[in-house]
Amino acid sequence: MNEINWTIFSRDRSCQLELLLRSTKEYYKEYNTTKINVLYTYSTEFFKAGYDKLIEEYPEINFLKETNFKSDLISLIN
């Protein structure tokens, strides 16, 4: 079986991201064999706190804080 890789983009929407991750974990039967990457960024410390909680809650997911969109995305794809 081939491993499936997902890349999810998120900016200032940690609550929406949490809903996506939770429902994916609950209903997507290939969740345990899917590599999930989240490329995220935030505009304020308030939004950062939401992502910090998600990083703790979902240690199996690769979270990458965006610094340069193009190079960050290429690093996730490779």
C-alpha positions, 0 to 999 in steps of 0.5 A: 500500500502506498502512503498518502501525503496531505499538505494543509494550509492554514492562516489564523484559522486554528479552530477550523483546522482542529475540526478538520483534523478531528473529523479526519482522525475519526472518520478517515480510515487511512488516517494512521497511514497518512502523513499529514503536514500543516503549513501554518502562519498567524498574524497575532499571538492570539492566533499563535496560541491556537496553533500551539494547542493543536501542536500539542494535541496532534503530535502525529502531525507535522506542523511547519511554521511558514517562513517562506511559502515556496521553500517551505512547501517544497521542503514538505513535498520532498 
